[in-house]
Structures are given as structure tokens and as C-alpha cells.
Amino acid sequence: MDGRELKQYQRWKEQAQSLRGENQHLRLELNACRPEFFRADQKIDRLEHRLEKVLAENKMLKQKLADLSGSDQSKPKASLPAFVKANIPSRPARRPGRKKGHPPALRPMPEVIDVHETVALPVDRLGKLSCPECRAQLSDLETHKRYVEELIPSKVVATCYHTTSGWCPCCRKRIESRGENQPPAADLPHAQLGLNALATAMVMRVCYRLPLRQITRLFEQLPGLKISPGAIVKQIKRVGKWLEKQYHRLKWAIRAAGVVHADETGWRTNGRNGYLWTLTTADHTLFHVDRSRAAKVIVDLLGETFGQDGQTLVSDFYSVYDQFDGPQQKCLTHLLRELRDSIAQRPELTGHGFFVRCKRLIQDMLRLKKRRGKLKAADYWRHVQRVEERLKELAELRWNDPDADRLAKRLSKYQSKLTTFLHKKEVDGTNNAAERALRPAVVMRKITGGSRSAEGARAWAILASVMRTAEQQGKDVLASIKTLLKAEWSGKETALLTELLPLDST
């Protein structure tokens, strides 16, 4: 064997010894891991056995739940309780702004320019316009117009009216001169709140529903006028008395309207439960606070003869509204809500024939009303006749279920009052108008808890009625309150039957 083969043999021998040592090490490591593998196999067997038991128990519980609810798991689940709000389904984020190609929605240009101010650039030693940063001369000069709309800080203006008074032997009272914006004298010789302060406080409290202490802080921080919360309450009562005539005119305007929406909600006065009634039309709204929810209240508001001239009353299914003989329309949204609440309380009614057919019928009625202008007269009235036949059939059937039979009796009782809106074009099938009118009052109730006195509740109802009516007619609420107060102080009659303007200006 030559030297070359000997070296090769030595390398192989060394590799063989290395492999034998590595093999021995792996055998020892394998022997050490075998107990761990055995324990892991046992643990896996125990977990698989426990999983089988949990799956069997879960299947049994699902079967019990299906037996108790009377419906299998394939049907929709019961809705959340009334005090729990459902999660809003996630939606893809919408890019802000208008769609591509539409003109941008920017601030409109001011109609009147009150101040013109020239803003100059700095000049260098030669009198040339220069850069304010590096002082280099500017070239290619241009002029621009930059419009800025700003508020002027308000301040308190105290006015002393020098008046003259004298005794009138005919009227048997003392007559005193009075300025156009001067309120009737009170709390003499102390100062009073002027027209702008009174109207602004009323709008803050009633229209924007600010707490009394927040109003006092705003007056103190912005114009610097100090006023207490009690003074604001006192002024609200005074303004309410001044606008009492407008409140009665609103009542007469609503009585003469063709369609009136009515609704009521809770309202506490001096810690005692009561009710807030509302009557609203397309142009007028009336609020009334009363301890009672009886039929006499709505009769006093609308009058005993309401409906005899063809006026339509839109309301919910509260029985006090049934005493009027004229045409009525019951709110279909309330009926849909009743169907939904019944299904929420009893999920097994989800596929019940009455609830399915009644919901489909109401939706068809509302859709038919929207299509009235698109259909021919003959086709429309044929659809109306078919809808009324479906309603009659649904009301006459018996469903062998307490909730279904109860609602079917309601359909039978108000059968003629559920389709009035299909016959009268100006009537809506829902009472959403009254609910929208009540919504700001409900927010006010959450903030204040109600009224502290019957006089305060009356004043709030008067102011809320006037301000809501001004908003409906597209008037400036603050300016309307000022106009009505000035007219009342001067003794001039004003009318709210059509618009919030003095009679002598029309």
C-alpha cells in the first residue's frame, strides 16, 4: 500500500470513528426523550377524550335550547333586549367630499363687503417692494382679493330711557312714554334686560336647550353681562306671558288645518308625573303640558267639532284619539314596531303567517303611496282596492295565537283608519311629523328633567311652540321673537295664522 492510499485509509478511519461517536450520542438522546414522547401521547389521548365529551354536551345543550325556544337553530336568533343597542354593521370607509367631477362645496362669497383693508409688502432702501425674509426686490407683481368673514366681539350697552308720565283721567291710570325697544317697566328702579338679551336668552334655553348655568356663563364670557340662573327663569315666565296671544292664535290655526298630527310623551312638573302633548301641521306646532292624559285634554286642544269639516287626524293607536268623528289615519310605523317587538319577545313568531303577511302588507301600502304620482289613476285605485281586500282578509282570520289574534282585532277595529292616506294625497301614512316635533322636547327633558313649576312649564310650552313654528316657516327664530315682543309691547296685534309678521306689514 503506497503512501497515497494510506492517507485515504486514515481519513476514512477517522470519519468512521466520528460517525460511531455521533451515533452513540443520538442513541443516548433518543433514550432520554422516549419517556417524554410517551407522556405526550397519553396527554393527547386524554384531550381527545375530553373534546368528545364537550362536543356531546354542546350538542345536547343546543337541542335543549331549540326545544325551549320552539325553533331550530336555522331560524333567526332573538333580538337584543330593548335597553341594549344593536351593533352597527361595519361598512367600508367612504371617501370624504363630493364625487369626482362635481364642483367643490366651499363657503359662498359674501354678498356685502363691510371693510376694505390694503395689506402692503415691505420696501427696500430704493422704495421697491421687497421680500420680507431676504429683502430681495420682487418682480412680476400681482394684486389679489382675499375675503375673510369675522365676528365682532359683543359688549354690553346700557341705555337710560328718559321718559315722561302723566295721569289720564279717562283711562284712570298713569301713562308713561316708552322707547321702541324698551321692555315694560319692572323691578324699578333696578336695570332690566333689553330686547336682544331677552330674545337671545330665550333662544339659548328653549331652541338650543342649554342649561341655565351655561347660559349665564356664555353671557358673562362673551358680552360681559352678569345674570343669574333665577333671573333667566323669571324672564322666561315673563316672555311666555307676553306671547300668550300668539299661542292661542297657533291653537286656532291648527284647528283650521286640513291635516293634524298628534302625539304625547311624559313630562314631569315639580317632581310629579305629567304629559307633554303636541299638535303639528305643515306650518304650525303647538305644545301643551298637562297633568292628565285623558280624552278631555285633546278635546280642549282641537275642539269638539274637529273633523266635522273633513280635517284628518294622524295619530298612534291611543284610544283618546278615537272620539273624533272625522277621518283619521293611524300610524303604520307604530304597527310595524308592534310586530317587531312581539317577534323580539317571542322568536318563534318569526315565520308566523300573520306577522309575515301583515308586515308585507304594510310595506306594500307605503310603497304604493310613493308610486301614486307615477301610476295611472285607474291602476292606482285598482291597487288600493286590492290592498284593502288583503287588509280585510287579514283582519277577519283567526290565527290561534294570542299576539296574532290581538293584532288582528286591531286591524279589524281600525280597518278604515289604516288606508286613509291612500285616498287623501296630503295625508301621510305615518306619524313621523309629530315624533319629529317631540324629539327636541325629549332632549330637553333629558337635560332638565322637566319643569320646576306649572307656570314654568306653561311658559316653556308657549316659547317652544312659537320657535318651532318659526323654524317650520323658514323664519329666523331670534328675529321672530324680537318682532313679536316689540309688537306686544307696543300694543299692536300680530298674526301667526300664516306667517310670523305684524299685520300692518302685510
C-alpha positions in Angstrom: 0.0 0.0 0.0 1.6 3.2 -1.1 1.5 6.5 0.9 -1.4 7.9 -1.0 -3.7 5.0 -0.3 -2.5 5.1 3.4 -3.6 8.7 3.8 -7.0 7.9 2.3 -7.4 5.0 4.6 -6.6 7.2 7.7 -9.2 9.7 6.6 -11.9 7.1 6.3 -11.0 5.6 9.6 -11.3 9.0 11.3 -14.7 9.6 9.7 -15.9 6.2 10.8 -14.9 6.9 14.4 -16.7 10.3 14.3 -19.9 8.7 12.9 -19.8 6.0 15.6 -19.5 8.6 18.3 -22.3 10.7 16.9 -24.5 7.6 16.6 -23.8 6.7 20.2 -24.8 10.3 21.3 -28.1 10.2 19.3 -29.0 6.8 20.8 -28.5 8.2 24.3 -30.6 11.3 23.4 -33.3 9.1 22.0 -33.5 7.0 25.1 -33.8 10.2 27.2 -36.7 11.5 25.0 -38.7 8.3 24.9 -40.4 8.9 28.3 -41.4 12.5 27.2 -42.9 11.1 23.9 -44.9 8.5 25.9 -46.3 11.1 28.3 -47.2 13.4 25.4 -49.1 10.6 23.7 -51.0 9.9 26.9 -51.9 13.6 27.2 -53.1 13.8 23.6 -55.4 10.8 24.2 -56.9 12.4 27.3 -57.5 15.7 25.5 -59.2 13.9 22.6 -61.4 12.1 25.0 -62.3 15.3 26.8 -63.1 17.0 23.5 -65.5 14.3 22.5 -67.3 14.8 25.8 -67.5 18.6 25.4 -68.9 18.2 21.8 -71.5 15.7 23.0 -72.5 18.1 25.8 -72.7 21.1 23.5 -74.9 19.1 21.1 -77.3 18.2 24.0 -77.5 21.9 25.2 -78.3 23.1 21.7 -81.1 20.6 21.4 -82.5 21.7 24.8 -82.3 25.3 23.7 -84.2 24.5 20.5 -86.8 22.6 22.4 -87.3 25.5 24.9 -87.5 28.2 22.2 -89.7 26.2 19.9 -87.5 26.8 16.9 -84.4 25.2 15.5 -81.1 27.0 15.1 -81.6 27.6 11.4 -84.2 30.3 12.3 -83.1 33.9 13.2 -82.0 34.5 16.7 -84.0 36.6 19.1 -83.1 40.3 19.1 -81.3 42.1 21.9 -83.3 43.5 24.9 -84.8 46.9 24.5 -82.1 48.5 26.7 -79.3 47.2 24.6 -78.4 48.9 21.3 -77.5 46.6 18.5 -74.1 46.9 16.9 -74.0 48.9 13.7 -72.7 46.7 10.9 -69.3 47.7 9.6 -69.2 49.5 6.3 -66.4 50.3 4.0 -65.0 53.8 4.7 -66.4 56.4 2.4 -64.0 58.9 1.0 -64.9 62.4 2.3 -66.1 65.1 -0.1 -68.1 65.1 -3.3 -67.8 62.6 -6.1 -65.1 63.1 -8.7 -66.3 65.6 -11.3 -68.7 67.5 -9.1 -67.9 71.1 -8.2 -66.4 71.6 -4.7 -68.7 72.7 -1.8 -66.9 75.8 -0.5 -68.1 78.8 1.5 -70.2 81.2 -0.5 -68.8 84.6 -1.4 -70.0 87.4 1.0 -72.7 89.5 -0.5 -71.6 92.7 1.1 -68.1 93.8 1.9 -68.0 95.9 5.1 -64.3 96.7 5.3 -61.6 97.1 2.7 -58.1 96.9 4.0 -54.9 97.2 2.0 -52.0 95.0 3.1 -48.6 96.2 1.7 -45.3 94.4 1.3 -42.1 96.0 2.9 -40.0 98.2 0.7 -36.2 98.4 0.5 -33.9 101.5 0.6 -34.8 102.3 -3.0 -38.5 102.3 -2.3 -39.1 99.0 -4.2 -41.2 96.2 -2.9 -39.0 93.5 -1.3 -39.2 90.1 0.2 -39.9 90.2 4.0 -37.5 87.3 4.6 -34.4 88.0 2.4 -35.1 91.7 1.5 -34.6 91.0 -2.3 -36.6 93.1 -4.7 -39.8 91.5 -6.1 -40.8 91.3 -9.7 -43.9 90.2 -11.7 -46.2 92.0 -9.1 -49.9 91.0 -8.9 -52.8 92.1 -6.7 -55.2 89.8 -5.0 -58.5 89.8 -3.1 -58.7 87.6 0.0 -62.1 87.5 1.7 -62.3 86.9 5.5 -65.6 86.8 7.5 -65.1 87.6 11.1 -67.2 88.2 14.2 -67.1 91.5 16.1 -66.7 91.0 19.9 -70.0 91.9 21.6 -70.3 94.2 24.5 -72.9 95.3 27.0 -74.6 98.6 26.1 -76.6 100.2 29.0 -79.3 102.6 27.9 -81.1 105.1 30.1 -84.5 106.0 28.8 -85.7 109.4 29.9 -89.5 109.0 29.9 -92.4 111.2 30.9 -95.6 110.0 32.7 -98.9 111.6 33.5 -102.3 110.8 34.9 -105.1 110.1 32.4 -108.5 110.9 33.9 -110.3 108.9 31.2 -108.3 105.7 31.5 -107.9 106.2 35.2 -104.2 105.2 35.2 -100.8 106.8 34.8 -99.5 106.8 31.2 -95.7 106.7 30.6 -93.8 107.1 27.4 -91.7 104.1 26.2 -89.0 103.5 23.7 -89.4 101.2 20.7 -87.0 98.6 22.1 -87.7 99.3 25.8 -89.5 96.5 27.7 -92.3 97.3 30.1 -91.0 98.7 33.3 -90.5 96.2 36.2 -88.4 95.8 39.3 -87.9 99.6 39.5 -85.6 101.3 40.0 -83.2 98.4 39.1 -82.0 97.8 35.5 -83.8 95.4 33.2 -82.7 93.1 30.3 -83.1 94.6 26.9 -84.8 93.2 23.8 -81.7 91.5 22.4 -80.6 90.0 25.7 -84.2 88.7 26.3 -84.6 87.1 22.9 -81.1 85.6 23.0 -81.6 84.0 26.4 -85.0 82.6 25.2 -83.4 81.0 22.1 -80.5 79.6 24.1 -82.8 78.0 26.7 -85.7 76.7 24.5 -84.3 76.3 21.0 -80.8 75.2 21.8 -81.7 73.6 25.2 -78.7 74.9 27.2 -78.7 74.5 31.0 -79.3 77.8 32.9 -75.8 78.0 34.3 -74.3 77.5 30.9 -76.4 80.5 29.6 -75.1 82.6 32.5 -71.5 81.7 31.7 -72.0 82.5 28.0 -73.4 85.9 28.8 -70.6 86.6 31.2 -67.8 85.4 29.0 -68.9 86.8 25.6 -70.6 90.2 26.1 -69.7 90.5 29.8 -73.3 90.6 31.0 -73.9 89.2 34.5 -77.1 87.4 35.1 -78.2 84.7 37.5 -80.0 81.4 36.6 -83.0 82.5 38.6 -83.3 85.7 36.6 -83.4 83.7 33.4 -86.2 81.6 34.7 -88.1 84.8 35.7 -87.6 86.3 32.3 -88.8 83.1 30.6 -92.1 83.3 32.5 -92.5 87.0 31.6 -91.8 86.4 27.9 -94.2 83.4 28.0 -97.0 85.8 29.2 -96.2 88.3 26.5 -96.5 85.6 23.8 -99.7 84.2 25.2 -101.8 85.7 22.4 -99.6 84.1 19.8 -100.1 80.7 21.5 -103.8 81.0 21.2 -103.6 82.0 17.6 -101.5 78.9 17.0 -104.2 76.8 18.5 -106.8 78.3 16.2 -104.5 77.9 13.2 -104.1 74.2 13.9 -107.8 73.6 14.5 -108.4 75.1 11.0 -105.7 72.9 9.3 -106.6 70.1 6.9 -104.2 67.5 8.4 -103.1 67.5 12.0 -100.5 65.1 13.6 -100.9 64.4 17.4 -98.7 62.7 19.9 -97.8 62.8 23.6 -94.9 61.9 25.9 -94.0 62.0 29.5 -93.1 65.4 31.2 -92.5 65.9 34.9 -93.6 69.2 36.6 -92.3 69.9 40.1 -91.3 66.3 40.6 -94.8 64.9 39.6 -95.5 62.9 36.5 -97.4 64.6 33.7 -97.5 64.6 29.9 -96.4 66.8 27.0 -98.9 66.9 24.1 -98.0 68.1 20.7 -100.1 69.0 17.6 -98.3 69.8 14.4 -99.2 70.7 10.8 -97.0 71.6 7.9 -96.6 75.2 9.1 -97.5 75.2 12.8 -96.7 73.3 16.0 -98.4 73.5 19.4 -97.0 72.1 22.7 -99.1 71.7 25.8 -98.1 70.4 29.3 -100.8 68.8 31.4 -101.1 66.5 34.4 -103.6 64.4 32.6 -103.5 62.1 29.6 -107.3 61.8 29.4 -109.5 62.5 26.4 -110.5 65.9 27.7 -107.1 67.3 27.0 -107.1 66.6 23.3 -110.7 67.8 23.0 -109.7 71.2 24.6 -106.8 71.5 22.2 -108.5 70.5 19.0 -112.1 71.5 19.8 -115.2 69.3 19.9 -116.1 70.0 16.3 -112.7 68.9 14.9 -113.0 66.6 11.9 -116.6 67.5 11.0 -115.3 69.7 8.1 -113.2 66.9 6.7 -110.0 67.5 8.7 -107.8 64.4 9.2 -106.1 63.5 12.4 -103.0 61.4 12.2 -102.0 59.6 15.5 -101.0 56.4 17.1 -103.4 53.8 18.4 -104.0 55.5 21.8 -107.8 55.3 22.4 -108.3 59.0 23.3 -108.0 60.0 19.6 -110.9 57.7 18.6 -113.5 60.1 19.9 -113.3 62.4 16.9 -115.8 61.6 14.2 -113.8 62.9 11.2 -111.4 60.9 9.1 -108.3 59.6 10.8 -105.0 57.9 9.9 -103.3 55.5 12.3 -99.5 55.4 12.2 -98.3 52.4 10.3 -94.8 52.7 11.8 -96.3 52.0 15.2 -97.9 48.9 13.8 -94.6 47.7 12.3 -92.9 48.4 15.6 -95.5 46.3 17.4 -94.9 43.4 15.1 -91.1 43.7 15.6 -91.5 43.9 19.4 -93.7 40.8 19.5 -91.2 38.8 17.5 -88.4 40.0 19.8 -90.3 38.7 22.8 -91.3 35.5 21.1 -88.8 34.5 18.4 -91.0 31.5 17.4 -93.3 34.1 15.7 -90.6 35.0 13.1 -92.2 32.8 10.4 -95.8 33.0 11.6 -98.2 33.6 8.8 -99.9 36.7 10.3 -96.7 38.5 11.1 -95.2 37.8 7.7 -98.3 38.8 5.8 -99.0 41.9 7.9 -95.5 43.2 7.6 -95.6 42.7 3.8 -99.0 44.4 3.5 -97.9 47.5 5.4 -94.7 47.8 3.3 -96.8 47.4 0.1 -99.2 50.2 1.3 -96.3 52.6 2.0 -94.7 51.8 -1.4 -98.0 52.3 -3.2 -98.3 55.8 -1.7 -94.9 56.8 -3.0 -95.8 55.5 -6.5 -99.1 57.4 -6.7 -97.7 60.1 -9.0 -96.1 57.6 -11.3 -99.2 55.3 -11.8 -102.2 56.0 -13.9 -105.4 56.8 -11.9 -107.1 53.6 -12.8 -104.1 51.4 -12.0 -103.6 53.2 -8.7 -107.2 52.8 -7.5 -107.1 49.1 -8.5 -104.1 48.6 -6.3 -105.8 50.5 -3.5 -108.8 48.2 -3.8 -106.6 45.1 -3.7 -104.7 46.4 -0.6 -108.0 47.0 1.2 -109.2 43.5 0.4 -105.9 42.0 1.7 -106.3 44.1 4.9 -109.9 42.9 5.4 -109.0 39.3 4.8 -106.1 39.5 7.3 -108.3 41.1 10.0 -111.1 38.5 9.7 -108.9 35.4 10.0 -108.2 33.7 13.4 -104.6 32.6 14.0 -104.8 30.5 17.2 -102.1 32.7 18.8 -102.8 35.4 21.4 -100.5 38.1 19.9 -101.6 37.4 16.3 -105.3 37.5 17.3 -104.8 40.7 19.3 -103.2 42.5 16.4 -105.8 41.1 14.0 -108.5 42.6 16.2 -106.7 45.9 16.0 -106.7 45.7 12.2 -110.4 45.0 12.3 -111.1 47.9 14.6 -109.1 50.4 12.7 -109.6 49.0 9.2 -110.9 52.2 7.7 -108.3 54.3 9.5 -105.3 52.4 8.1 -105.8 53.3 4.4 -107.0 57.0 4.7 -103.6 58.1 3.4 -104.1 56.1 0.2 -107.3 58.1 -0.5 -106.0 61.6 0.6 -102.9 62.8 -1.2 -102.0 65.3 1.6 -102.1 62.7 4.4 -99.0 60.6 5.4 -99.2 57.0 6.5 -97.0 57.6 9.5 -97.0 59.9 12.5 -93.4 60.9 12.0 -94.2 64.6 11.8 -95.4 64.6 15.5 -92.5 62.4 16.6 -90.0 64.8 15.0 -91.7 67.7 16.7 -91.4 65.9 20.1 -87.7 64.9 19.6 -86.2 68.3 20.7 -88.6 68.3 23.7 -87.4 64.8 24.7 -83.8 66.0 24.6 -84.8 69.0 26.7 -86.5 66.6 29.2 -83.2 64.5 29.5 -81.2 67.7 30.2 -83.6 69.4 32.7 -85.8 66.5 34.0 -88.9 68.6 33.2 -90.2 71.8 34.8 -90.0 73.1 38.3 -93.4 74.7 38.3 -96.7 74.7 36.4 -96.0 78.4 35.4 -92.6 77.5 34.1 -94.0 74.5 32.1 -96.6 76.8 30.6 -94.1 79.4 29.6 -91.8 76.8 28.1 -94.7 75.3 26.0 -95.5 78.7 24.7 -92.0 79.6 23.7 -91.3 76.2 22.2 -94.5 76.4 20.1 -93.6 79.8 18.7 -89.9 78.9 18.0 -90.8 75.6 16.4 -93.4 77.3 14.2 -90.9 79.9 13.1 -88.5 77.1 12.1 -91.2 75.4 10.1 -92.0 78.6 8.2 -88.3 79.2 7.4 -88.1 82.3 9.6 -85.2 83.5 11.7 -86.1 82.4 15.2 -84.2 85.2 17.0 -85.6 87.9 14.7 -89.1 86.5 15.0 -89.0 86.6 18.8 -87.9 90.2 18.7 -90.6 91.1 16.3 -93.3 89.5 18.4 -92.1 91.1 21.6 -91.9 94.6 20.1 -95.4 94.2 18.7 -96.7 93.1 22.1 -95.0 95.9 24.0 -96.4 98.5 21.5 -99.9 97.0 21.7 -100.0 96.1 18.0 -101.7 92.8 17.0 -99.7 90.2 15.2 -100.8 87.1 13.4 -99.3 83.6 13.3 -102.0 82.1 11.1 -99.8 82.2 8.0 -96.5 83.8 8.9 -94.7 85.5 11.8 -95.1 89.1 10.7 -97.1 92.0 12.1 -100.5 92.6 10.4 -99.6 96.2 9.4 -96.6 95.0 7.4 -98.6 92.7 5.1 
